[in-house]
Amino acid sequence: MLTQFLSLFNLSPLETDAIRLSLSVAFNAVLWCLPPAIFVAWILARKIFMVSP
């Protein structure tokens, strides 16, 4: 499906592979970083911060 979409732009196979690799790296980065980030945000949201007036 991605290859068919990218073929609309008349890219070379090397460029298509580079885009596929970039999207794969971006997807995996989000997949691995989002759950710990949500957990840390949840921990920080539960803590009561002392704010001086």
C-alpha positions as a Markdown table, in Angstrom:
| # | Residue | x | y | z |
|---|---|---|---|---|
| 1 | Met | 0.0 | 0.0 | 0.0 |
| 2 | Leu | 2.8 | 2.4 | 0.9 |
| 3 | Thr | 4.7 | 1.5 | -2.3 |
| 4 | Gln | 1.6 | 2.2 | -4.4 |
| 5 | Phe | 1.2 | 5.6 | -2.7 |
| 6 | Leu | 4.9 | 6.5 | -3.2 |
| 7 | Ser | 4.8 | 5.5 | -6.8 |
| 8 | Leu | 2.5 | 8.5 | -7.5 |
| 9 | Phe | 5.5 | 10.7 | -6.9 |
| 10 | Asn | 7.8 | 9.0 | -9.4 |
| 11 | Leu | 10.5 | 8.2 | -6.8 |
| 12 | Ser | 13.4 | 5.9 | -7.5 |
| 13 | Pro | 13.5 | 2.6 | -5.5 |
| 14 | Leu | 16.3 | 4.0 | -3.4 |
| 15 | Glu | 14.3 | 7.0 | -2.5 |
| 16 | Thr | 11.3 | 4.8 | -1.7 |
| 17 | Asp | 13.4 | 2.6 | 0.6 |
| 18 | Ala | 14.7 | 5.7 | 2.4 |
| 19 | Ile | 11.2 | 7.0 | 3.0 |
| 20 | Arg | 10.1 | 3.6 | 4.2 |
| 21 | Leu | 13.1 | 3.4 | 6.6 |
| 22 | Ser | 12.4 | 6.9 | 7.9 |
| 23 | Leu | 8.7 | 6.0 | 8.6 |
| 24 | Ser | 9.7 | 2.8 | 10.2 |
| 25 | Val | 12.2 | 4.5 | 12.5 |
| 26 | Ala | 9.7 | 7.2 | 13.4 |
| 27 | Phe | 6.9 | 4.7 | 14.2 |
| 28 | Asn | 9.2 | 2.6 | 16.4 |
| 29 | Ala | 10.4 | 5.7 | 18.2 |
| 30 | Val | 6.9 | 6.7 | 19.1 |
| 31 | Leu | 6.0 | 3.1 | 19.9 |
| 32 | Trp | 8.9 | 2.7 | 22.4 |
| 33 | Cys | 8.8 | 6.3 | 23.9 |
| 34 | Leu | 5.1 | 7.0 | 24.3 |
| 35 | Pro | 4.3 | 4.4 | 27.0 |
| 36 | Pro | 7.1 | 5.5 | 29.4 |
| 37 | Ala | 6.3 | 9.2 | 28.7 |
| 38 | Ile | 2.6 | 8.6 | 29.6 |
| 39 | Phe | 3.7 | 6.8 | 32.8 |
| 40 | Val | 6.0 | 9.6 | 33.8 |
| 41 | Ala | 3.3 | 12.2 | 33.1 |
| 42 | Trp | 0.8 | 10.2 | 35.2 |
| 43 | Ile | 3.3 | 10.1 | 38.1 |
| 44 | Leu | 4.0 | 13.8 | 37.8 |
| 45 | Ala | 0.3 | 14.6 | 37.6 |
| 46 | Arg | -0.4 | 12.8 | 40.8 |
| 47 | Lys | 2.2 | 14.7 | 42.8 |
| 48 | Ile | 1.1 | 17.8 | 44.7 |
| 49 | Phe | 3.5 | 20.6 | 44.0 |
| 50 | Met | 4.0 | 23.3 | 46.6 |
| 51 | Val | 3.6 | 26.6 | 44.9 |
| 52 | Ser | 4.7 | 29.7 | 46.9 |
| 53 | Pro | 2.5 | 32.8 | 46.5 |
